[in-house]
């Protein structure tokens, strides 16, 4: 990280913390407007994962959701354990691992009564009603169910990807009992999409990138407030905020200080990052990819533990975020991509780097990268990203990382 940027990040953090207090740098329930604040979570009598209301839907959902981006067909025992621990919000998609939807369907075929316990979510990458319809039908068949509780249009970058035809399709699918709630997921330009959705009375739920790095920004706090007032259920994803590339040279001290503080409390770094998100009571659930029993138990333990981040822990977490800001893409692609003459989805490619580096999924990253048009990949190799780097709020080395993606994934 550039020395001047590190110094700026520290000064910016300390100045902000001094002005508003470290505790206020955790997610605030409101910016200008203040909706009613629900309790942090509803504790269960049987020790299961606590629950929260999902917007105005009338449904209670566990604060921890099972992200299905792995081979669920080979992990049936883990699904059964998730149910026993109260992790009954399951998230999947037709575009996920080939065993994801079918793995959940296999579980329901063996235990039909379990289906009514599960808040089941799947997604469509299609944008036209015909394509959405076809993907829903295929998903229902793989999931071995007549309906899903929540259906997302997956990965929107602009609210204009949804229109009146989308609304009419959603209303028809609800009336037919094939979906109960409708919404979208977004990794890019989340705050803009959320603010627009708050004005649309037919959006029931949103899943957005939301973590210790972006949740304290005024734009995200305002977006969460607007959606809360509109009764939209919110699910946080990418809560670990893994970097797209690593440079430990400037963050080792902050990393070690944070880890030591958390060890004293018996938490892992990952558990602390979950707790930072849960301290915003307006986020109904966290969708986490838990592809091992160890990780499932670790996250369940964090969800059932009622202890919250202290001011010191919040301070250390935010200090770490500032020091490593140039390693993480916050998904504000409208800023950097607007500088290019070529159409390069910078924030998407940054996410592929993140999956490769932080999730240990290089094959998935390569598959997603190679799904981009050939012309886009060719432009990426020769485009000048200088202006994009100057516009990037966090000074990411965009050009180097785009060329690295061509070399690593192409």
RODO-2510 file (C-alpha; in nm, 4 decimals, decimal comma):
residues 410
     n   res          X          Y          Z
     1     x     0,0000     0,0000     0,0000
     2     x     0,1263     0,3491    -0,0821
     3     x     0,2696     0,5143     0,2316
     4     x     0,0712     0,8347     0,1760
     5     x    -0,2510     0,6375     0,1396
     6     x    -0,1831     0,4437     0,4578
     7     x    -0,1258     0,7663     0,6464
     8     x    -0,4413     0,9158     0,4963
     9     x    -0,6429     0,6079     0,5910
    10     x    -0,5224     0,6271     0,9499
    11     x    -0,5874     1,0016     0,9721
    12     x    -0,9319     0,9610     0,8156
    13     x    -1,0238     0,6847     1,0579
    14     x    -0,8976     0,8639     1,3682
    15     x    -1,0608     1,1913     1,2639
    16     x    -1,3940     1,0184     1,2064
    17     x    -1,3708     0,8137     1,5240
    18     x    -1,2878     1,1249     1,7255
    19     x    -1,5811     1,3166     1,5826
    20     x    -1,8514     1,0552     1,6186
    21     x    -1,7092     0,7977     1,8585
    22     x    -1,5832     0,4515     1,7670
    23     x    -1,9147     0,2897     1,8543
    24     x    -2,0870     0,5031     1,5942
    25     x    -1,8648     0,3542     1,3238
    26     x    -2,0566     0,0330     1,3647
    27     x    -2,3677     0,0242     1,1419
    28     x    -2,6158     0,2858     1,2521
    29     x    -2,9866     0,2058     1,2226
    30     x    -3,0395     0,5376     1,0470
    31     x    -2,8770     0,8395     0,8896
    32     x    -3,1444     1,1065     0,8537
    33     x    -3,4561     0,9047     0,9324
    34     x    -3,5007     0,6651     1,2221
    35     x    -3,7227     0,3597     1,1737
    36     x    -3,8179     0,1605     1,4804
    37     x    -3,5238    -0,0449     1,6008
    38     x    -3,6025    -0,4132     1,6604
    39     x    -3,4064    -0,6167     1,9146
    40     x    -3,0745    -0,7556     1,7944
    41     x    -3,2352    -1,0981     1,7524
    42     x    -3,5084    -1,3179     1,8949
    43     x    -3,3487    -1,5835     2,1132
    44     x    -3,4855    -1,9356     2,0804
    45     x    -3,5728    -2,1522     2,3763
    46     x    -3,3964    -2,4595     2,2382
    47     x    -3,0562    -2,3008     2,1758
    48     x    -3,0963    -2,2807     1,8014
    49     x    -2,9753    -1,9888     1,5910
    50     x    -3,1728    -1,6722     1,6816
    51     x    -3,4201    -1,5265     1,4335
    52     x    -3,5235    -1,1865     1,3002
    53     x    -3,8215    -1,0634     1,0988
    54     x    -3,7683    -1,0577     0,7239
    55     x    -3,8938    -0,7124     0,6335
    56     x    -4,2711    -0,6798     0,6306
    57     x    -4,3212    -1,0378     0,5060
    58     x    -4,4362    -1,1671     0,8432
    59     x    -4,1683    -1,4383     0,8298
    60     x    -3,9021    -1,4966     1,0933
    61     x    -3,5701    -1,6149     0,9526
    62     x    -3,2510    -1,7315     1,1263
    63     x    -2,9791    -1,4689     1,1392
    64     x    -2,7456    -1,7181     0,9695
    65     x    -2,8235    -1,8493     0,6204
    66     x    -2,6617    -2,1472     0,4489
    67     x    -2,5023    -2,0287     0,1251
    68     x    -2,5279    -2,3074    -0,1304
    69     x    -2,2332    -2,2356    -0,3566
    70     x    -2,0768    -2,5803    -0,3110
    71     x    -2,1543    -2,9461    -0,3768
    72     x    -2,4514    -2,9892    -0,1473
    73     x    -2,5360    -3,3279    -0,2969
    74     x    -2,2245    -3,4635    -0,1267
    75     x    -2,3028    -3,2913     0,2064
    76     x    -2,6429    -3,4297     0,3080
    77     x    -2,5319    -3,4884     0,6677
    78     x    -2,4402    -3,1233     0,6982
    79     x    -2,7863    -3,0185     0,5770
    80     x    -2,9438    -3,2324     0,8483
    81     x    -2,7153    -3,0782     1,1096
    82     x    -2,7980    -2,7277     0,9832
    83     x    -3,1681    -2,7955     1,0418
    84     x    -3,0987    -2,9258     1,3932
    85     x    -2,9063    -2,6082     1,4764
    86     x    -3,1765    -2,3842     1,3317
    87     x    -2,9955    -2,2788     1,0119
    88     x    -3,3176    -2,3068     0,8128
    89     x    -3,2638    -2,0244     0,5627
    90     x    -3,1072    -2,1956     0,2582
    91     x    -2,9750    -1,9981    -0,0368
    92     x    -2,8947    -2,1442    -0,3787
    93     x    -2,9080    -2,0545    -0,7489
    94     x    -2,9383    -2,2236    -1,0846
    95     x    -2,5916    -2,0904    -1,1695
    96     x    -2,4215    -2,2378    -0,8610
    97     x    -2,2354    -2,5672    -0,8369
    98     x    -2,4146    -2,8408    -1,0271
    99     x    -2,4909    -3,0169    -0,6996
   100     x    -2,6437    -2,7202    -0,5183
   101     x    -3,0124    -2,7093    -0,6148
   102     x    -3,0268    -3,0829    -0,6835
   103     x    -2,8551    -3,1512    -0,3503
   104     x    -3,1243    -2,9604    -0,1627
   105     x    -3,3874    -3,1398    -0,3717
   106     x    -3,2355    -3,4722    -0,2749
   107     x    -3,2639    -3,3774     0,0904
   108     x    -3,6311    -3,2821     0,0527
   109     x    -3,7070    -3,6083    -0,1280
   110     x    -3,5689    -3,8025     0,1696
   111     x    -3,7344    -3,5795     0,4314
   112     x    -4,0434    -3,4130     0,2780
   113     x    -4,1510    -3,2648     0,6124
   114     x    -3,8288    -3,0637     0,6276
   115     x    -3,9369    -2,8503     0,3330
   116     x    -4,1863    -2,6530     0,5436
   117     x    -3,9130    -2,5689     0,7940
   118     x    -3,6875    -2,4139     0,5310
   119     x    -3,6935    -2,0552     0,4059
   120     x    -3,5770    -2,1507     0,0572
   121     x    -3,4198    -1,9009    -0,1830
   122     x    -3,3010    -1,9469    -0,5386
   123     x    -3,2155    -1,7109    -0,8220
   124     x    -3,2324    -1,6418    -1,1943
   125     x    -2,9720    -1,4743    -1,4124
   126     x    -3,2329    -1,4098    -1,6805
   127     x    -3,3818    -1,0634    -1,7208
   128     x    -3,6760    -1,1252    -1,9555
   129     x    -3,9968    -1,2864    -1,8202
   130     x    -3,9672    -1,5868    -2,0517
   131     x    -3,6141    -1,6613    -1,9366
   132     x    -3,7038    -1,6067    -1,5708
   133     x    -3,9996    -1,8429    -1,6085
   134     x    -3,7885    -2,1152    -1,7664
   135     x    -3,5221    -2,0904    -1,4986
   136     x    -3,7776    -2,1013    -1,2175
   137     x    -3,9363    -2,4156    -1,3635
   138     x    -3,5960    -2,5840    -1,3875
   139     x    -3,5078    -2,4779    -1,0325
   140     x    -3,8333    -2,6075    -0,8866
   141     x    -3,7729    -2,9443    -1,0518
   142     x    -3,4166    -2,9703    -0,9210
   143     x    -3,5214    -2,8543    -0,5738
   144     x    -3,8051    -3,1069    -0,5653
   145     x    -4,0534    -2,8444    -0,4453
   146     x    -4,3687    -2,6710    -0,5662
   147     x    -4,2564    -2,3254    -0,4554
   148     x    -3,9671    -2,1179    -0,3236
   149     x    -4,0021    -1,8734    -0,0376
   150     x    -3,7983    -1,6011    -0,2064
   151     x    -3,6936    -1,5659    -0,5706
   152     x    -3,4133    -1,3323    -0,6694
   153     x    -3,3077    -1,1815    -0,9978
   154     x    -2,9392    -1,2489    -0,9544
   155     x    -2,6554    -0,9984    -0,9638
   156     x    -2,8167    -0,6815    -1,0936
   157     x    -2,5880    -0,3830    -1,1567
   158     x    -2,8630    -0,1297    -1,2339
   159     x    -3,2237    -0,1114    -1,1151
   160     x    -3,3290    -0,0674    -1,4795
   161     x    -3,2671    -0,4385    -1,5216
   162     x    -3,6050    -0,4729    -1,3501
   163     x    -3,9099    -0,3229    -1,5192
   164     x    -4,2883    -0,3453    -1,5336
   165     x    -4,2702    -0,6754    -1,7182
   166     x    -4,0623    -0,8132    -1,4293
   167     x    -4,3209    -0,6884    -1,1810
   168     x    -4,6061    -0,8482    -1,3735
   169     x    -4,4198    -1,1779    -1,3883
   170     x    -4,3513    -1,1696    -1,0128
   171     x    -4,7145    -1,0932    -0,9307
   172     x    -4,8324    -1,3775    -1,1532
   173     x    -4,5832    -1,6228    -0,9983
   174     x    -4,6946    -1,5207    -0,6489
   175     x    -5,0622    -1,5614    -0,7378
   176     x    -4,9873    -1,9104    -0,8695
   177     x    -4,8134    -1,9985    -0,5419
   178     x    -4,4813    -2,0751    -0,7095
   179     x    -4,2932    -1,7984    -0,5267
   180     x    -4,3915    -1,6259    -0,2046
   181     x    -4,1545    -1,3290    -0,2093
   182     x    -3,9563    -1,1556    -0,4836
   183     x    -3,6442    -0,9415    -0,5007
   184     x    -3,2872    -0,9270    -0,6252
   185     x    -2,9245    -0,9770    -0,5308
   186     x    -2,6521    -0,7252    -0,6087
   187     x    -2,2726    -0,7127    -0,5866
   188     x    -2,2310    -0,3842    -0,7749
   189     x    -2,3581    -0,0326    -0,7096
   190     x    -2,5550    -0,1788    -0,4204
   191     x    -2,6549     0,1461    -0,2544
   192     x    -2,8017     0,2951    -0,5732
   193     x    -2,9978    -0,0223    -0,6454
   194     x    -3,1259    -0,0389    -0,2879
   195     x    -3,2366     0,3255    -0,2814
   196     x    -3,4317     0,2748    -0,6032
   197     x    -3,5864    -0,0502    -0,4767
   198     x    -3,7149     0,1271    -0,1658
   199     x    -3,9476     0,3227    -0,3964
   200     x    -4,0833     0,0048    -0,5603
   201     x    -4,3629    -0,1522    -0,3596
   202     x    -4,3169    -0,4975    -0,5194
   203     x    -3,9632    -0,5715    -0,3944
   204     x    -3,9788    -0,7951    -0,0852
   205     x    -3,6144    -0,8815    -0,0322
   206     x    -3,2601    -0,7828    -0,1279
   207     x    -2,9310    -0,9641    -0,0806
   208     x    -2,6366    -0,7268    -0,1035
   209     x    -2,2648    -0,7130    -0,0317
   210     x    -2,2518    -0,5772     0,3236
   211     x    -1,9610    -0,6090     0,5631
   212     x    -1,7297    -0,4350     0,8102
   213     x    -1,5666    -0,2470     0,5231
   214     x    -1,8733    -0,0813     0,3679
   215     x    -2,1471    -0,0860     0,6304
   216     x    -2,0382     0,2368     0,8035
   217     x    -2,0464     0,4550     0,4907
   218     x    -2,3235     0,7173     0,4792
   219     x    -2,4424     0,5830     0,1427
   220     x    -2,4895     0,2281     0,2707
   221     x    -2,6474     0,3398     0,5963
   222     x    -2,8946     0,5553     0,4048
   223     x    -2,9758     0,2665     0,1704
   224     x    -3,0364     0,0272     0,4609
   225     x    -3,2596     0,2835     0,6303
   226     x    -3,4641     0,3413     0,3142
   227     x    -3,5152    -0,0322     0,2606
   228     x    -3,6044    -0,0848     0,6255
   229     x    -3,8700     0,1875     0,6076
   230     x    -4,0041     0,0265     0,2886
   231     x    -4,0350    -0,3094     0,4640
   232     x    -3,7761    -0,4851     0,2465
   233     x    -3,6030    -0,7831     0,4054
   234     x    -3,2237    -0,7555     0,3883
   235     x    -2,9708    -1,0370     0,3656
   236     x    -2,5989    -0,9579     0,3877
   237     x    -2,3462    -1,1477     0,1789
   238     x    -1,9682    -1,1284     0,1330
   239     x    -1,9497    -1,0476     0,5047
   240     x    -1,5899    -1,1696     0,5380
   241     x    -1,4849    -0,8987     0,2879
   242     x    -1,1976    -1,1029     0,1524
   243     x    -0,9460    -0,9032    -0,0525
   244     x    -0,8925    -0,9354    -0,4265
   245     x    -0,5169    -0,9358    -0,3665
   246     x    -0,2862    -0,9441    -0,0658
   247     x    -0,0179    -0,7079     0,0552
   248     x     0,0686    -0,7825     0,4170
   249     x     0,3549    -0,5333     0,4346
   250     x     0,1451    -0,2484     0,5693
   251     x    -0,1155    -0,4355     0,7714
   252     x     0,0696    -0,6957     0,9764
   253     x     0,0599    -0,4900     1,2960
   254     x    -0,3127    -0,4207     1,2645
   255     x    -0,3840    -0,7847     1,1754
   256     x    -0,1932    -0,9183     1,4744
   257     x    -0,3507    -0,6677     1,7159
   258     x    -0,7012    -0,7574     1,5985
   259     x    -0,6375    -1,1323     1,6153
   260     x    -0,4894    -1,1089     1,9647
   261     x    -0,7846    -0,9080     2,0953
   262     x    -1,0322    -1,1577     1,9512
   263     x    -0,8430    -1,4584     2,0848
   264     x    -0,8854    -1,3187     2,4354
   265     x    -1,2601    -1,3256     2,3803
   266     x    -1,2558    -1,6699     2,2235
   267     x    -1,3519    -1,5517     1,8750
   268     x    -1,1948    -1,6058     1,5371
   269     x    -1,1516    -1,3192     1,2917
   270     x    -1,4378    -1,4633     1,0895
   271     x    -1,6733    -1,4709     1,3872
   272     x    -1,5963    -1,1081     1,4690
   273     x    -1,6772    -1,0039     1,1119
   274     x    -2,0140    -1,1798     1,1374
   275     x    -2,0869    -1,0091     1,4673
   276     x    -2,0077    -0,6675     1,3215
   277     x    -2,2877    -0,7205     1,0694
   278     x    -2,5323    -0,8677     1,3202
   279     x    -2,5002    -0,5539     1,5315
   280     x    -2,7205    -0,3837     1,2761
   281     x    -3,0667    -0,5127     1,3764
   282     x    -3,2130    -0,4170     1,0376
   283     x    -3,0145    -0,6860     0,8574
   284     x    -3,2306    -0,9965     0,8814
   285     x    -2,9685    -1,2585     0,8014
   286     x    -2,6144    -1,3266     0,6856
   287     x    -2,5710    -1,5629     0,3923
   288     x    -2,2484    -1,7549     0,4486
   289     x    -2,0919    -2,0253     0,2372
   290     x    -2,0329    -2,2973     0,4971
   291     x    -1,8963    -2,5921     0,3035
   292     x    -1,7515    -2,7819     0,6006
   293     x    -1,8985    -2,8942     0,9306
   294     x    -1,6234    -2,7037     1,1118
   295     x    -1,7210    -2,3753     0,9492
   296     x    -2,0907    -2,4404     1,0038
   297     x    -2,0332    -2,4988     1,3752
   298     x    -1,8032    -2,1966     1,4052
   299     x    -2,0647    -1,9669     1,2534
   300     x    -2,3505    -2,1204     1,4523
   301     x    -2,1520    -2,0710     1,7732
   302     x    -2,1043    -1,7043     1,6805
   303     x    -2,4763    -1,6623     1,6079
   304     x    -2,5800    -1,8156     1,9409
   305     x    -2,3262    -1,6149     2,1405
   306     x    -2,5026    -1,3012     2,2653
   307     x    -2,1791    -1,1083     2,3280
   308     x    -2,1234    -0,8111     2,0965
   309     x    -1,8188    -0,6264     1,9689
   310     x    -1,6669    -0,3882     2,2201
   311     x    -1,5573    -0,0379     2,1228
   312     x    -1,1956    -0,1542     2,1224
   313     x    -1,2739    -0,4466     1,8916
   314     x    -1,4739    -0,2215     1,6607
   315     x    -1,1806     0,0213     1,6561
   316     x    -0,9337    -0,2540     1,5619
   317     x    -1,1614    -0,3932     1,2934
   318     x    -1,2122    -0,0529     1,1335
   319     x    -0,8411     0,0252     1,1583
   320     x    -0,7654    -0,2993     0,9764
   321     x    -1,0245    -0,2051     0,7110
   322     x    -0,8581     0,1332     0,6563
   323     x    -0,5076    -0,0094     0,6302
   324     x    -0,6125    -0,2747     0,3765
   325     x    -0,8577    -0,0584     0,1805
   326     x    -0,6563    -0,0789    -0,1411
   327     x    -0,6903    -0,4597    -0,1449
   328     x    -1,0711    -0,4766    -0,1488
   329     x    -1,3160    -0,3737    -0,4217
   330     x    -1,6364    -0,2291    -0,2722
   331     x    -1,8349    -0,2871    -0,5917
   332     x    -1,8760     0,0768    -0,6930
   333     x    -1,8180    -0,0115    -1,0569
   334     x    -2,0077     0,2901    -1,1850
   335     x    -1,7114     0,5069    -1,0782
   336     x    -1,4177     0,3313    -1,2420
   337     x    -1,5952     0,1715    -1,5373
   338     x    -1,7307     0,5082    -1,6546
   339     x    -1,3757     0,6177    -1,7401
   340     x    -1,3249     0,3430    -1,9999
   341     x    -1,4025     0,3449    -2,3695
   342     x    -1,3998    -0,0361    -2,3605
   343     x    -1,6755    -0,2233    -2,1773
   344     x    -1,4855    -0,3978    -1,9001
   345     x    -1,6786    -0,5119    -1,5877
   346     x    -1,4023    -0,4169    -1,3463
   347     x    -1,5941    -0,4858    -1,0263
   348     x    -1,7016    -0,8310    -1,1508
   349     x    -1,3428    -0,9261    -1,2334
   350     x    -1,2337    -0,8009    -0,8914
   351     x    -1,4917    -1,0363    -0,7422
   352     x    -1,3436    -1,3275    -0,9408
   353     x    -1,0031    -1,2408    -0,7923
   354     x    -1,1637    -1,2404    -0,4483
   355     x    -1,3148    -1,5859    -0,4994
   356     x    -0,9784    -1,7153    -0,6147
   357     x    -0,7675    -1,5511    -0,3424
   358     x    -0,9979    -1,5523    -0,0409
   359     x    -1,2438    -1,8353    -0,1093
   360     x    -0,9920    -2,0765    -0,2601
   361     x    -1,2072    -2,1255    -0,5722
   362     x    -0,9792    -2,0670    -0,8710
   363     x    -1,1785    -2,2994    -1,0979
   364     x    -1,5026    -2,1117    -1,0308
   365     x    -1,3237    -1,7814    -1,0907
   366     x    -1,1853    -1,9115    -1,4193
   367     x    -1,5286    -2,0346    -1,5282
   368     x    -1,6896    -1,6979    -1,4568
   369     x    -1,4095    -1,5058    -1,6268
   370     x    -1,4258    -1,7162    -1,9410
   371     x    -1,8008    -1,6617    -1,9609
   372     x    -1,7226    -1,2976    -2,0457
   373     x    -1,7328    -1,2164    -2,4188
   374     x    -1,4053    -1,2800    -2,6011
   375     x    -1,3953    -0,9157    -2,7095
   376     x    -1,4212    -0,8017    -2,3473
   377     x    -1,1296    -1,0207    -2,2433
   378     x    -0,9219    -0,8952    -2,5340
   379     x    -0,9969    -0,5324    -2,4445
   380     x    -0,9048    -0,6030    -2,0845
   381     x    -0,5549    -0,7085    -2,1879
   382     x    -0,4788    -0,3869    -2,3760
   383     x    -0,6986    -0,1159    -2,2189
   384     x    -0,5513     0,1821    -2,0377
   385     x    -0,6833     0,1759    -1,6808
   386     x    -0,4984     0,4869    -1,5632
   387     x    -0,8091     0,7046    -1,5378
   388     x    -0,9991     0,4237    -1,3636
   389     x    -0,7244     0,3927    -1,1041
   390     x    -0,7294     0,7671    -1,0413
   391     x    -1,1069     0,7560    -0,9871
   392     x    -1,1009     0,4507    -0,7597
   393     x    -1,1849     0,5676    -0,4029
   394     x    -0,9499     0,3064    -0,2576
   395     x    -0,6675     0,3295    -0,5134
   396     x    -0,6747    -0,0337    -0,6215
   397     x    -0,4132    -0,1336    -0,8835
   398     x    -0,6875    -0,1940    -1,1381
   399     x    -0,4708    -0,2233    -1,4485
   400     x    -0,2388    -0,4792    -1,2942
   401     x    -0,5270    -0,6868    -1,1611
   402     x    -0,7148    -0,6831    -1,4929
   403     x    -0,4054    -0,8035    -1,6776
   404     x    -0,3428    -1,0608    -1,4050
   405     x    -0,6967    -1,1939    -1,4557
   406     x    -0,6275    -1,2421    -1,8266
   407     x    -0,3083    -1,4322    -1,7418
   408     x    -0,4503    -1,6395    -1,4538
   409     x    -0,8019    -1,7163    -1,5747
   410     x    -0,7804    -1,6916    -1,9519
***
